[in-house]
């Protein structure tokens, strides 16, 4: 991925054919590889199949809200759903009030551009976002004591022995393993792993954590620790 555009791929999800064509033509001329989708469903397929470096996403689509697409991106694990949850997304909207902008950012937008907009400004925002994304560390195998996780193959091993996990169990463990001694708040885990907007009274997280703890029970050090009323962490500091 080149942050200036060369070799970078962009999916434009926009149901206005004239605007989609205008963006595709200009982005292509600026060195991007561009694919267009006209609906939320087409947008999800394009994101899953093409695995772009960035998405330009309209809010108002013929078959639903672009924010629903954004929700599905942000809850992707990069493996089962073939979607990187950290995929850079610029939201396009005809609504530019402070409340609308805040709502877009709260749903996970990296940037929010109000229609009508100048192409030069959008291009600058795309390049700036790609520069920031280029600095993200790529995850290889994660190790915590005798536990290892391979995000690319979904393989989990404990003391060299394989551990079989369901998709959400793996996604939860992967999230905890990225910063194993930090307490991950319940609200954050429910949002990032399950896509819940609010914690409510659901016991989903606790049930999955309990199953994970049981499957990792032969570890010589305690794993999947509950910080009562706050959240979970994978392990104590060594």
C-alpha positions as CSV (number, residue, x, y, z in Angstrom):
1,X,0.0,0.0,0.0
2,X,1.3,3.4,-1.0
3,X,-0.1,6.3,1.0
4,X,0.0,8.5,-2.0
5,X,-2.3,6.3,-4.0
6,X,-0.1,4.1,-6.2
7,X,-1.1,0.5,-5.7
8,X,-3.6,1.4,-3.0
9,X,-7.1,0.0,-3.5
10,X,-10.3,1.8,-2.7
11,X,-13.9,0.6,-2.6
12,X,-16.5,3.4,-3.2
13,X,-19.9,2.5,-1.9
14,X,-22.2,5.1,-3.4
15,X,-25.7,4.6,-4.9
16,X,-25.6,7.9,-6.9
17,X,-24.2,6.6,-10.2
18,X,-22.9,9.9,-11.4
19,X,-21.0,10.6,-8.2
20,X,-19.7,7.0,-8.1
21,X,-18.4,7.4,-11.6
22,X,-16.9,10.8,-10.9
23,X,-15.0,9.5,-7.9
24,X,-13.9,6.3,-9.7
25,X,-12.5,8.3,-12.6
26,X,-10.7,10.8,-10.5
27,X,-9.3,8.3,-8.0
28,X,-8.1,6.1,-10.9
29,X,-6.4,9.1,-12.5
30,X,-4.6,9.7,-9.2
31,X,-3.2,6.2,-9.1
32,X,-5.7,4.2,-7.0
33,X,-7.2,0.9,-7.9
34,X,-11.0,1.5,-7.6
35,X,-14.1,-0.6,-7.3
36,X,-17.6,0.7,-7.0
37,X,-20.6,-0.8,-5.2
38,X,-24.1,0.6,-5.5
39,X,-25.7,-0.9,-2.3
40,X,-24.9,-2.0,1.2
41,X,-25.0,-5.7,0.1
42,X,-22.7,-5.0,-2.9
43,X,-20.4,-3.0,-0.6
44,X,-20.0,-5.8,1.9
45,X,-19.2,-8.3,-0.9
46,X,-16.7,-5.9,-2.5
47,X,-15.0,-5.4,0.9
48,X,-14.9,-9.1,1.6
49,X,-13.6,-10.1,-1.8
50,X,-11.3,-7.2,-2.7
51,X,-9.9,-6.5,0.8
52,X,-9.3,-2.8,0.0
53,X,-6.9,-0.4,1.7
54,X,-9.7,2.1,2.3
55,X,-13.5,2.5,1.9
56,X,-15.4,5.6,0.9
57,X,-18.9,4.9,2.2
58,X,-22.1,6.8,1.6
59,X,-24.5,6.8,4.5
60,X,-27.8,6.7,2.5
61,X,-28.0,3.7,0.3
62,X,-30.9,2.2,-1.5
63,X,-31.0,-1.0,0.5
64,X,-30.1,0.4,3.9
65,X,-27.8,2.6,5.9
66,X,-24.1,2.7,5.2
67,X,-23.6,2.8,9.0
68,X,-24.8,-0.8,9.1
69,X,-21.9,-1.6,6.7
70,X,-19.6,0.3,9.0
71,X,-20.9,-1.7,12.0
72,X,-20.1,-5.0,10.2
73,X,-16.6,-3.8,9.2
74,X,-15.8,-2.9,12.8
75,X,-16.9,-6.2,14.1
76,X,-14.9,-8.2,11.6
77,X,-12.1,-10.4,12.8
78,X,-10.1,-10.4,9.6
79,X,-10.4,-14.1,9.4
80,X,-13.8,-15.8,9.4
81,X,-15.5,-12.8,7.8
82,X,-12.4,-11.8,5.7
83,X,-12.8,-8.2,6.9
84,X,-10.2,-6.2,8.8
85,X,-11.9,-4.5,11.7
86,X,-9.4,-1.7,11.4
87,X,-10.1,-1.0,7.7
88,X,-10.0,2.8,7.2
89,X,-13.4,4.1,6.3
90,X,-14.4,7.6,5.2
91,X,-18.1,8.3,5.6
92,X,-19.9,10.5,3.0
93,X,-23.1,12.1,4.1
94,X,-25.5,14.9,3.1
95,X,-26.1,15.6,6.8
96,X,-23.5,17.7,8.5
97,X,-24.8,18.6,11.9
98,X,-22.7,18.1,14.9
99,X,-25.0,15.3,16.1
100,X,-24.7,13.5,12.7
101,X,-20.9,13.8,12.8
102,X,-20.7,12.5,16.3
103,X,-22.9,9.6,15.5
104,X,-20.7,8.7,12.5
105,X,-17.5,8.8,14.6
106,X,-19.2,6.8,17.4
107,X,-20.0,4.1,14.9
108,X,-16.4,3.8,13.9
109,X,-15.8,6.2,11.0
110,X,-12.2,7.4,10.6
111,X,-13.3,10.5,8.8
112,X,-16.6,12.2,8.0
113,X,-17.1,14.3,4.8
114,X,-20.2,16.3,4.1
115,X,-21.8,16.5,0.6
116,X,-21.3,18.5,-1.5
117,X,-17.5,18.4,-1.1
118,X,-14.5,19.3,-3.2
119,X,-12.6,16.3,-4.7
120,X,-9.3,17.8,-3.8
121,X,-10.3,17.8,-0.1
122,X,-11.5,14.2,-0.2
123,X,-8.3,13.2,-1.9
124,X,-6.2,14.9,0.8
125,X,-8.2,13.1,3.5
126,X,-7.8,9.7,1.8
127,X,-4.1,10.2,1.5
128,X,-3.8,11.3,5.1
129,X,-5.8,8.4,6.4
130,X,-3.7,5.9,4.3
131,X,-0.5,7.4,5.8
132,X,-1.9,6.8,9.3
133,X,-3.0,3.3,8.4
134,X,0.4,2.5,6.9
135,X,1.9,2.8,10.4
136,X,-0.3,0.1,11.9
137,X,1.7,-2.9,13.1
138,X,0.9,-6.1,11.3
139,X,0.0,-8.9,13.7
140,X,1.9,-12.1,13.5
141,X,1.7,-14.9,16.0
142,X,0.9,-13.7,19.5
143,X,2.4,-15.4,22.5
144,X,1.4,-15.2,26.2
145,X,3.4,-17.6,28.3
146,X,2.7,-21.1,26.9
147,X,-0.3,-19.8,24.8
148,X,0.1,-18.9,21.2
149,X,-2.4,-17.5,18.6
150,X,-2.0,-17.3,14.9
151,X,-4.5,-14.7,13.5
152,X,-3.9,-15.9,9.9
153,X,-4.7,-19.5,10.5
154,X,-6.9,-19.2,13.6
155,X,-4.6,-21.8,15.3
156,X,-4.4,-21.7,19.1
157,X,-1.9,-23.8,21.0
158,X,-1.4,-24.2,24.7
159,X,1.9,-25.8,25.7
160,X,2.2,-27.0,22.1
161,X,-1.2,-28.7,22.2
162,X,-4.0,-27.4,19.9
163,X,-7.0,-25.7,21.5
164,X,-10.3,-25.7,19.5
165,X,-12.3,-22.5,19.8
166,X,-15.5,-21.3,18.3
167,X,-15.3,-18.1,16.1
168,X,-16.4,-15.6,18.8
169,X,-14.2,-17.4,21.4
170,X,-11.2,-16.9,19.2
171,X,-12.1,-13.3,18.5
172,X,-12.4,-12.6,22.2
173,X,-9.1,-14.3,23.0
174,X,-7.4,-12.5,20.2
175,X,-8.6,-9.1,21.5
176,X,-7.4,-9.9,25.0
177,X,-4.0,-11.2,23.8
178,X,-3.2,-8.0,21.9
179,X,-2.6,-6.4,25.4
180,X,-2.8,-9.3,27.8
181,X,-2.3,-7.5,31.1
182,X,-4.6,-4.6,30.4
183,X,-8.2,-4.7,31.7
184,X,-10.4,-4.6,28.6
185,X,-13.7,-2.9,29.5
186,X,-16.9,-4.9,29.1
187,X,-18.4,-2.2,26.9
188,X,-15.4,-2.2,24.6
189,X,-15.3,-6.0,24.3
190,X,-19.1,-6.2,23.5
191,X,-18.6,-3.4,20.9
192,X,-15.4,-4.7,19.3
193,X,-16.2,-8.5,19.3
194,X,-20.0,-8.6,19.1
195,X,-20.9,-5.2,17.7
196,X,-23.2,-4.3,20.6
197,X,-23.9,-0.5,20.9
198,X,-24.5,-0.8,24.6
199,X,-23.8,-3.4,27.3
200,X,-27.4,-3.8,28.5
201,X,-28.1,-6.9,30.5
202,X,-26.5,-9.4,28.1
203,X,-24.5,-12.3,29.6
204,X,-22.9,-13.1,26.2
205,X,-19.4,-11.9,27.2
206,X,-19.4,-13.7,30.6
207,X,-20.6,-16.9,29.0
208,X,-17.9,-16.9,26.3
209,X,-15.2,-15.9,28.9
210,X,-16.3,-18.8,31.1
211,X,-15.9,-21.3,28.2
212,X,-12.6,-19.8,27.2
213,X,-11.3,-20.2,30.8
214,X,-12.4,-23.8,30.8
215,X,-10.7,-24.6,27.5
216,X,-7.5,-22.9,28.7
217,X,-7.7,-24.5,32.1
218,X,-4.5,-26.6,31.9
219,X,-2.4,-23.5,31.6
220,X,0.2,-23.2,34.4
221,X,-0.8,-19.5,34.9
222,X,-4.4,-18.2,35.3
223,X,-5.9,-17.0,32.0
224,X,-9.0,-15.0,31.2
225,X,-9.3,-13.1,34.5
226,X,-12.5,-11.3,35.4
227,X,-12.1,-7.9,37.0
228,X,-15.5,-7.8,38.7
229,X,-17.8,-5.1,37.4
230,X,-15.1,-3.7,35.0
231,X,-14.0,-6.2,32.4
232,X,-11.4,-8.9,31.5
233,X,-7.7,-9.3,31.0
234,X,-5.9,-12.3,29.8
235,X,-3.3,-12.7,32.5
236,X,-1.5,-11.0,35.4
237,X,1.7,-9.1,34.7
238,X,4.7,-11.5,34.9
